């Protein structure tokens, strides 16, 4: 095939094709793959809301040198700007190393065909880091990926905005909390699913994947795997003297805590709180008492217990 060049796939996301005008490698939606590959040439403008002036993660130098328009500033700068100072310094090399991931995500947020089917909204993608500064984090609650229904995901694992209905997973968490730590006054009748107060008290509500495709749970899990592992390494290194408590719910979350030094840190695991998984596995969530266990672990580390009330 002359003109457009098929360069490969970012797992769980998109195809890459080479623009014959500006030399940019572009991540394009899979639903356009067959149409675009059938053409003799590919141009950025073939994809809705893309243009040759948009930045790209890589260029063909020969084609690029003949193109007059200069690319805009790298979108990595934009995403770094979404992070608070404490996290920005630590995550900058990670984001730069994972530039393909960031450009892929940014392409999906920009394009008309995908921008309304990726959750959470772009402004909330790093919300967990905004709500819990690195120096304040003492518990890392790791989930799977954001809620995949419109309006639910807000960038904090398991959390929804106050006006939203409580998803099943969060309802099951509240049911356990009501039995495990009754003094928190949270239970199955709790109607406010906003977990911001937990985040502000030192619970980093971190999903294994920070984005998800609408209606398709786990769709971006592979894309974020390296990023999330690096985040956990940064946290462990930062807290290597005093330790920190990890709560990993479900298999995806537990993959990220396999190498944690449990002589320094504490690890609490259970099945995912979703309705289909909460009674399953060797450590069923419904009987896990993760909230009281977390506070016991914090006391072992000579840290203040978490106030789980909302």
C-alpha positions in Angstrom: 0.0 0.0 0.0 1.5 3.3 -1.0 0.8 6.6 0.8 -0.6 5.7 4.1 1.5 3.4 6.3 0.1 1.1 8.9 2.5 1.3 11.8 1.0 -0.8 14.5 -1.5 -0.9 17.3 -1.6 0.5 20.8 -3.2 -2.4 22.7 -6.8 -1.8 23.6 -7.0 1.5 21.7 -6.1 2.6 18.2 -4.2 2.2 15.0 -1.2 4.3 14.0 -1.0 5.8 10.5 1.5 8.1 8.9 0.2 11.4 7.5 1.6 11.9 3.9 1.4 15.7 4.3 3.1 16.5 7.7 4.8 13.2 8.5 3.0 12.7 11.9 2.2 9.3 13.2 -1.4 9.5 14.2 -3.5 7.3 16.6 -6.8 6.8 14.8 -10.0 5.1 15.9 -10.3 1.4 15.0 -13.7 1.9 13.4 -11.9 4.0 10.7 -9.1 1.5 10.1 -10.5 -0.4 7.2 -11.6 2.8 5.3 -8.3 4.6 5.9 -6.1 1.7 5.0 -8.0 1.2 1.7 -7.0 4.7 0.6 -3.8 5.4 -1.3 -2.8 8.2 1.1 -3.6 9.2 4.6 -3.9 12.8 5.9 -4.5 14.1 9.4 -7.7 15.8 8.2 -9.1 12.4 7.3 -9.9 12.0 11.0 -12.5 14.4 12.5 -10.9 17.2 14.6 -7.3 16.3 13.7 -5.1 18.7 11.8 -1.4 18.7 10.7 -0.7 21.5 13.2 -1.7 19.2 16.1 1.3 17.7 18.0 2.2 14.0 17.5 4.2 11.5 19.5 6.5 10.8 16.5 7.2 12.1 13.0 8.8 10.9 9.8 11.7 13.3 9.5 11.9 13.4 5.7 8.2 14.3 5.3 8.2 16.6 8.3 11.1 18.7 6.9 9.0 19.5 3.8 6.0 20.6 5.8 5.8 24.3 6.6 3.4 24.4 9.5 5.1 23.9 12.9 3.5 21.5 15.3 1.8 22.9 18.4 3.3 22.5 21.9 3.4 18.9 23.1 0.2 17.8 24.9 2.4 16.2 27.6 2.8 19.8 29.0 -0.9 20.1 29.2 -1.3 16.9 31.2 1.6 17.8 33.5 -0.2 21.1 34.2 -3.2 19.1 35.5 -1.1 17.7 38.3 -0.3 19.5 41.6 3.3 20.4 42.2 4.1 17.5 44.5 3.0 14.9 42.0 4.2 16.8 38.9 7.8 16.6 39.9 7.6 12.8 40.5 5.4 11.9 37.5 7.0 14.1 34.8 9.6 11.4 33.8 6.8 8.8 33.9 4.6 10.8 31.5 7.5 11.6 29.2 8.4 7.9 29.1 4.7 6.9 28.5 4.2 9.6 25.8 2.5 7.1 23.4 -0.1 6.5 26.1 -0.7 10.3 26.6 -0.9 11.1 22.9 -3.4 8.2 22.4 -5.6 9.4 25.2 -5.4 13.0 24.1 -6.3 12.0 20.5 -9.4 10.2 21.9 -10.4 13.3 24.0 -10.0 15.5 20.9 -11.7 13.6 18.2 -15.4 14.0 17.7 -15.9 10.3 17.2 -14.5 9.3 20.6 -14.4 12.4 22.9 -17.8 11.7 24.4 -17.2 7.9 24.9 -14.2 8.0 27.1 -14.6 8.5 30.9 -13.9 10.4 33.1 -14.0 13.8 31.4 -10.5 15.0 30.5 -10.4 17.5 33.4 -10.8 14.7 35.9 -8.3 12.2 34.6 -5.8 13.0 37.4 -8.3 13.9 40.0 -7.0 11.4 42.5 -3.6 13.1 42.6 -5.3 16.5 43.0 -7.3 15.4 46.0 -4.5 13.6 47.8 -1.1 15.2 47.8 1.8 12.7 47.8 3.0 13.8 51.2 -0.4 13.3 52.8 -1.1 9.8 51.3 -1.1 7.0 53.9 -3.5 4.6 52.3 -3.7 3.6 48.6 -7.0 2.1 47.7 -6.6 0.5 44.2 -9.6 -0.3 42.1 -10.0 -1.5 38.5 -11.0 1.2 36.1 -13.4 4.2 36.1 -17.2 3.6 36.0 -18.1 3.1 32.3 -21.6 4.7 32.4 -22.0 8.4 31.4 -21.8 10.9 34.3 -20.5 8.4 37.0 -16.7 8.5 36.8 -15.1 11.5 38.5 -11.4 10.5 38.7 -11.6 9.0 42.2 -11.7 5.2 42.4 -15.3 4.0 43.4 -16.5 7.6 43.9 -19.3 9.4 42.2 -20.5 13.0 42.5 -23.0 13.7 45.3 -26.0 14.0 43.0 -25.4 10.6 41.3 -27.1 7.3 42.1 -24.8 4.9 44.0 -23.3 2.2 41.7 -23.4 -1.4 42.9 -19.7 -1.6 43.8 -19.9 1.5 46.0 -23.2 0.3 47.6 -21.5 -2.9 48.5 -18.5 -1.0 50.0 -20.9 1.0 52.1 -22.7 -2.1 53.2 -19.4 -3.6 54.4 -18.3 -0.3 56.1 -21.6 -0.2 58.0 -20.9 -3.5 59.6 -17.1 -3.2 59.8 -16.9 0.4 61.3 -20.4 1.3 62.6 -19.1 4.5 64.1 -18.5 5.9 60.5 -22.3 6.2 60.1 -22.1 4.9 56.5 -24.2 2.0 55.4 -26.5 0.6 52.7 -28.8 3.6 53.1 -26.1 6.2 52.4 -27.0 8.3 49.4 -23.9 10.4 49.0 -21.3 8.6 46.9 -18.7 11.4 46.9 -15.6 10.0 48.5 -13.6 13.3 48.4 -13.5 13.4 52.2 -11.6 10.1 52.2 -9.2 11.5 49.6 -8.6 14.6 51.7 -7.9 12.5 54.8 -5.0 10.6 53.0 -6.7 7.8 51.0 -5.4 7.9 47.4 -8.3 6.6 45.4 -6.3 5.1 42.5 -7.8 3.1 39.7 -5.5 0.6 37.9 -6.6 2.3 34.6 -7.4 6.1 34.7 -9.7 6.0 31.6 -12.3 3.6 30.2 -14.4 3.3 27.0 -18.1 3.8 27.4 -19.9 0.6 28.2 -16.6 -1.5 28.0 -15.1 -2.3 31.4 -11.4 -3.0 31.3 -11.0 -1.6 27.8 -8.0 0.6 28.7 -6.5 -1.6 31.4 -3.4 -2.7 29.3 -2.7 0.9 28.2 -2.3 2.2 31.8 -0.5 -0.8 33.3 3.0 0.5 33.2 2.0 4.0 34.3 0.2 2.6 37.4 3.1 0.4 38.4 5.4 3.4 38.2 3.0 5.4 40.4 3.1 2.7 43.0 6.9 2.5 42.9 7.1 6.3 43.4 4.8 6.0 46.5 6.8 3.1 48.0 10.0 5.0 47.6 8.6 8.2 49.0 7.3 6.3 52.1 10.2 3.9 52.5 10.9 5.0 56.0 7.5 5.1 57.5 5.5 2.7 55.3 2.0 3.0 53.7 -1.1 0.8 53.5 -2.3 -0.6 50.2 -5.8 -1.9 49.7 -6.0 -3.9 46.4 -9.5 -4.9 45.4 -9.8 -7.4 42.5 -7.3 -9.2 40.3 -6.3 -6.2 38.3 -5.5 -4.2 41.3 -3.6 -7.1 43.0 -1.3 -7.4 39.9 0.2 -4.0 40.8 1.2 -4.9 44.4 3.0 -8.2 43.9 6.5 -6.7 44.4 5.7 -4.5 47.4 8.1 -4.9 50.3 5.7 -6.0 53.1 8.4 -5.6 55.7 8.0 -1.9 55.2 4.5 -1.5 53.9 1.2 -3.2 54.6 -1.0 -4.9 51.9 -4.7 -5.7 52.3 -6.4 -7.7 49.5 -10.0 -8.8 48.7 -12.1 -9.6 45.7 -13.7 -6.7 43.9 -16.8 -5.2 45.5 -18.9 -5.6 42.3 -22.1 -7.6 42.9 -20.9 -10.6 40.9 -17.5 -10.8 42.6 -18.0 -9.7 46.2 -18.7 -13.2 47.5 -16.1 -15.0 45.3 -12.5 -15.9 45.6 -10.3 -16.9 48.5 -10.8 -13.4 50.0 -14.4 -12.4 49.4 -15.0 -8.7 49.7 -18.2 -9.1 51.7 -16.3 -10.6 54.6 -13.0 -8.7 54.2 -13.4 -6.0 56.8 -10.9 -3.9 54.8 -11.7 -0.7 56.7 -10.9 -1.9 60.2 -7.9 -3.8 58.9 -6.6 -0.7 57.3 -6.8 1.3 60.6 -5.1 -1.6 62.4 -2.3 -1.5 59.9 -2.0 2.3 60.2 -1.6 1.9 63.9 1.2 -0.6 63.4 2.9 2.0 61.3 2.3 4.6 64.0 0.0 6.6 61.7 -3.4 8.1 62.5 -6.4 5.8 61.6 -8.7 7.0 58.8 -12.0 8.6 59.6 -14.3 6.7 57.2 -17.3 8.9 57.7 -18.7 11.0 54.9 
